[in-house]
Amino acid sequence: MNFKDFGKYNQFKEQFAGMSPEMKEQMMRMAKEQMKARMTAFVQKWLSLPILTIVAVFLGALVGALTAFFGQVLLAASALRDAHPIYWIPGLALAGIAIILAYRKFGKESDRGMDMVFGVAHGKEGEIPLRMIPMVAVSTWMTHLFGGSAGREGVAMQIGATLGHNISKKIHLENAGRILLVAGMAAGFAGLFQTPLAAIALAIEILLVGHLELAALLPATVAAFTAYKVSELLGLEKFSVDLSALFPDWNVAGLLWNENGLDIQFVLKLAILGILFGIVGGGFAKVLSLAKNLFAKKISNPYKRIAFVGVALSFVILLLWQGRYAGLGTNLIDLCFAGTSASINSAESVYACDWIFKFILTIVTVAVGFKGGEVTPLFAIGATFGAATAAMVGVPLPLAAALGYAAVFGGATNTLFAPIFIGAEIFGFDNLPAFFIVCIFAYVCNGGQSIYAQKKLRIK
């Protein structure tokens, strides 16, 4: 301290000593408030991200455990239905009525599912009730046990988003609610599908069209990998196919590059597939939206709507090979990669109409109020559509099925990086260049449609 500062200090000390007790108290209070504001600013700037990242570890572990439990029960319910389809599928309408009744009596607003999650993420709503977790889990188990053609990702993402949102209310940091909600969605998807890179990408790009939620990148990454590892340790199985091991006679590198360099003809084939997959994915999202509005308009009573349509669904699902299109559609995906003998229209493999029936039945199931989601059926639609178009385009069947698996999902969710990563994580990173090309064209050609209530970012 120099003499000048010392003089100022003495001057302030004299002024402070001459103040009244009330003025001294007010000065001390102002100093404390200023110190608190500076401390808050310091925490927000330097400690907010580390704190939220640590919280994301616990969030990921909890979500991973819950999604593992949910996934194992769902697989058991699906196996029971597949073993006795004639006993379970006819009860789909009754299961639907029970779902509507339960949501009306206990669920309150939680029946809106992902729409509520997006409403909170966009700041239009303030709460995601914890009751959403048991409600959506049990209703999804019922949907699958009785043969509804639905997915499961909606449950996982709602579990993660709900826990992330409610935990954030205990943490008074800027943007904690939005960041932990995104981290929770990433954890839910990673815990159920065990594809953490795709889960991270999906969570950070899904809220705003054309914008990445990068503020949540680190917490989402930590939460996703934690959930993935916990889910794996708890025994939930991951679906994966090593195309290079299953079909050693060809590989993507050999198809893309030859002695003359890049094979433009093969790139054009991939582009054509991408365009087709984008149209199918975007078409699914658009038709699903139209179907929801149509059913709500034509049959306004939700009990009658799900009962009448549930009876029709039971009949059709049983009529079509006794449940071939019931549930997730993983049976169809498995057929696409059954071996080198797999061919379209063979009795033991994929039918050319599989993707059409799965497309229609999934839309009807979800549109009338059954729970679960759409992503796994989209994987099945994409894989079977890819298998159906492989010979026409001139791409090996298993590769076309794998590309469709990822790209139709991307087209229906209006995402780019998530399908690229999910393709690589499921089918091997050696195939990443092909997924990159196809998913870009699918993203561009999906018509801007999405199964989720995304918020569009205007580019001026």
N, C-alpha and C positions, 0 to 999 in steps of 0.2 A: 504494500500500500504506500503510494507516494504522499507527499505533504498536501497536495491538492485534494486527494481523496480523503485524507485524514481530516482536513478542514470541513469537507462536506458532511462527513460522518458526525463530527462534533456538532455541527449546525443542526443536523437532523435530530441528534440526541437531545439537544437543548429544546428544540421545538416539541419533541415527543414528551419530554418531562413537563412541559408547561401545559399540556392538554388536559382536558377534563377526563375523568374515568370513562364517561360514555364515549368520548371521542377515541380514547385509547382502545376500548373494546371494539368499536367499529373498525378502527385501523387493523387490529389483530384479525378480525373476522375477514376483512377484505384480503389480507395477506394469506390467510389460510385457503380462501377460495381460489386465489391466484395460484397458489402452490398446488392445490388439487387439480386445477385446470391444466397446469403444466405437466403434472404427473399423468393425468388422463391422456393428454396428447402424446406423451412419451410412450405410454403403454400401447396406444392405438398405432403408433408409427413403428415401434420396434418389437413389441411383445405380442401383438394381436395374432399374427400368423403363427408363431411358435405355439402359442396357447391353443389355437384352433386345431393345429396339426396334432398336438398331444391328445386333444379331445377326440380327434378323428380316429386315433388308434382304438380307443375304447368303443367308439361308435361302430367301427368296422368289426370289432370282435363280437359285439352284441348282435349286429345285423347278420354276420356270418353264421352265428349259432342258430338264430331264428330261421334264416333261409334254408339252412341245412335240414332243420327239423321239418319245415314246411315241405321242402322238396322230397324228402324221404316218405312222408305221409302221402303226398300226391302220387308218387310212383307206386306205392302199395295200393292205393285206391284204383289207379289205372290198371294194375295187374289183376286186381279182383274183377274189374269190369270186363277185361279182355278174356278172362277165364270163363265167365258166365254172362255173355252179352245179352242173351235172351231174357235173363232175370232182371238186369239192372237198367238197360236202356229204355224200356217202356215206362219207367218211372220218372223220366226227365221232366215232364210237365209238373208233376207233384213237387219235385225238387225245386223247380222254378218258383212255384207258388210259395214254398217255404222260405226261399231266399228273399222274395219281395216282402213277405210278412215280417221276417226277422229285421230287415232294414227299416221298415216302417215303425216297428215297435222299439227297437234298440239302437238302430244305426244313425237315426236322425239324418244329418246332411252327409254322412260318410259314404252313402251310396254313389256319390258323384265321383269317387275314386280319383283317377289321375287328373280330372278336370279341377278338382279341389286343390290338388298339389300344385298345378300350374297357376291356379288363381292366387295362391299364397306366394309362389315364386315371383309372380308379376306384380305383387303388391295390391291386388284387388280384394283379397281376403286376408283375415288375420290368424285363423286357427285351423290346425289339422288335429282332430280329436284322436286320442290314443285308441279309442274303440274301433277305429278303422282297421287296425291290425287283425284282431280276432275275427271281425266281421268279414273282411275280404278273404282271409285264409280259409275259414270254414265254408263260405259260399263257393269258393273255387274248388275245394275238395268235393263238394256236392255236385258241382257242374261236371267235373270229370268222372266221378263215380257213376253218374247216370248217363254218360255218353255225350255230353255237349262238346262241340268242336271249338275249343278255346285254348288260350295260352296260359302262361304262368308268370311272365315278367311283370305284369301289372301288380301282382301281389308283392313281389320282391322289391320293386321300386317304391311302392306305397309303404311297406315296412320301413325301408331305409329313410324315406322322406319324412315319415311321421316321427320316427325316433330322432332324426336330426333336428327337425323343427322344434320338438318339445325340449330337447336338451339345450338348444340355443337360447331358450327363454330364461335359463339360469345363468347365462353368460352375457354380461353387459358389455359387449364389444361391437363396434360398428360392422355391419353386414354379417354378423354371426349367423343370423337366421337363414339368409340366402346361401351362404357358404356351406353351412352344415346340412342344409336341405340337399344341395347338389352332391355333397360328399356322401350323404345317406343313400341317394339314388344310385350313385356309383357302387357303393358297397352292396346294395341289394342285388343289382345286376351281376356283379362279380361273384357274390356268394352263391347265387343260384346257377349261373352258367359257367363259372370258374374261368372267365375270360376277362381278367382285370384291365388289360389295355383297351379293349373294346368298351368296357364299362366306364372307364375314365373319359374316353372320347365321347360316348353317348351322353353322359351326364353334363359335360361342359359345353356341348354344342346343341343341346336339345331345346333350350329355353327360348332363345332368340334366333330366328332365321338369319343366317349370314354373320353370326357373332359368336365368339367363343367366351365362355364364362371363365376367363383365365385367373380371376382372383381366387377361385376355388380349386385351382389345379393341384397345388400341393396337398391340401387336406383330402381332396377327392382321391388322389393317388394313394396316399397312406391308408385311407379307409377301404379302398377297393382291394389293395393287396392284402390287408389284414383280413377282410371278410373272405377273400378267396382262400387264404391259408387256413383259417378257422373252419370253413366249410369243408375243405379237403380233409383236414384232420378228423372231422366228425363223420367222415365216410360217404359224403354225397359224391356220386359218380359224375365224371365229366365226359361229355361226348366229344370225341375227336377222331379224325381219320388222317392217317399218314398216306397221302396219295402217292408219294414217291416209293413207299414200301409196298403199297397195295398194287400199284401198276408200274413196275420197274422198267417197262419197255419205252416209256416216254417221260419227259419232264418239261416244265414250263420254259426253262432256259433253252432247251433244245428246240422247242416250238417257236420261241420268240426270235432266236438268233441262229443263223446258219453261216456257211462259209462266206456268204456275201454280205454279212452284217445283219441288221434288223430286218426281220421278215414282215414287210408292210402288209402283205396279204393276210397274215395271221392277226396282226394288230387290227385290221379292218373287221375281221371276224369277231374279235373281242368287242369292238365298238358296236357291232350289230347286236350282239348279245346284251351289251349294256343298255342300249336303247330299248330293246324288248323288255328287259328286266325292270327298267325305270317305268315303262308304261304299265306293266302289270302291278308294280308296287304302288305307283301313284293312283292307278285305277282302283286298287283295293281300298286305299284310304278314302277316295272320293265316293265310291259306291257304299262304303260303310257309313259315311256321313249321311248320304241320301237315304239309306235304309233305316237309320235311326229316326230320321224325321218322318219318313213314310209310315213306319209302324206306329210311332207316337200319334200321328195324325189319324190314321185309319182305325186304330184300336186304342183309344185314349186311356182306358182302364188298364193299369199295369198288370193286374192279376189275370184278367182275360187275355191280355196280349201274350204274356209268357205261358199261359196254360194252353191256348189254342195253337200257338206256334210250336210250343214244346211237344205237343202230341204229333204234329206234322213232322217235326224233326226226328222224333223217335222212330216213326214209321219209315222215313227216308233212310236214316242211318242204318237201321236194321235191314232194309231192303237191299242196300248197296253193300253186299258181301258181309253182312252181319257185323258191322262196326268198323269197317276199314277206315272210315273217316271220322271216327269218334276220337275225342281227346286231343292230345297234343299234336299228333301227326308224326311222332318219332318213328313209327313203324314204316311210314313212307320214306322217310329220310334214310333209314337203314337199308331199304331195298335199293336205293340209288347207288349204294356203295357195297352191294352184296358180293361183287366179284366181277371178273372179266366176262362172265357169261351174261351179265345183266344187259337186257335189251328191251326196248319199248314193245309193249303188247305181248310179252311172253307171260305165261301164266304164273311164273314164279317171281316176276319182277314188277316193274313200273308200267302202269297203263298210261296211254297218252291223255286220258281224260282225268287222271288223278288230281292234277292241279286245279282243274275247273271245279270239280266236286268239292275239294277242300276249300277253295276260294269262296264258293257260294255258301256252304254250310257254316263256315267260320263267321262270315258276315252276318248271317241270319242269327246264329247263336248269340253273338255279342250284341247285335242291334236290339234284340228283344229284352235284354236285361240279365243274361247269364254272366257270371264273373270269371275272371282269369287274365285275360289279355289277348293279344294278337300275335306276338313275336314268334313263338315257336311254330304255330301254324303257318306264319309267313316263311319261316325256314323251310317247312315242308312244301309249301306252294312253290317257292323258288327252286328248290332242289328238283322236284318233279317236273316243273316247267322247263328247267335247264336240260333235264334228261330227255324231255319230249322234243326239244328243238336242237339237240346236239347234232344229229345226223344232217338236218336241214342246213345248219350253218357251217358244218364241217369241223367241229371241235370235239375232241374225245369226250364220251359221255360222262365219265366221272368228274372231269374237269368242269364241264358245262354245268353239271349238277351242283358242284361246290361253288362255282361262281354265282349261280342262281340263288343258292342258300343265303349268301351274303348280300347280293345286290338288290334282290327284291325287298329284303328287310330295309336296306338303305333307302330304296325308293319310297317305301311306305312310311318311313319315319322322317324323311327329308333330311337325312344326315349323310355325311361323306366319310369322315374318318372312322366312325364306329364300324360300319360294314367292312371297310378295308382291314381293320385290326381283327375283327371277329373271324374273317376268312383266314387270315394268317394264323391266328391262335388255334383254330379248329383244324385246319387242313395243312398247316406247315408254312413256315416263313419263306421257303423256297418258291412258293407260288405268289408271293406278294406283288410282283410286277403285274401279273394278270389281274389280280383283285384291284389293283390301283387303276388300271385302264378301264375295266368294266364298271367299277363303282363310280368313277367320274361321269361316264356317260349315263348311268342310271340316275345319278343325282341331277344332272342337267335336264333329263327327259322325264322327270316324274310329275311335271306340271305344278310344282310347288305345293303338292299335297302332303298331308301328314296325318297319321292316326292320333297324334297328340295335339293338344291345344297350344301350339307354338305362337309366340308373339312375333310379328313381322317387323324387322328393322328396316326402316326406309332409308335408302341410299340416295342422297341428293346429288 
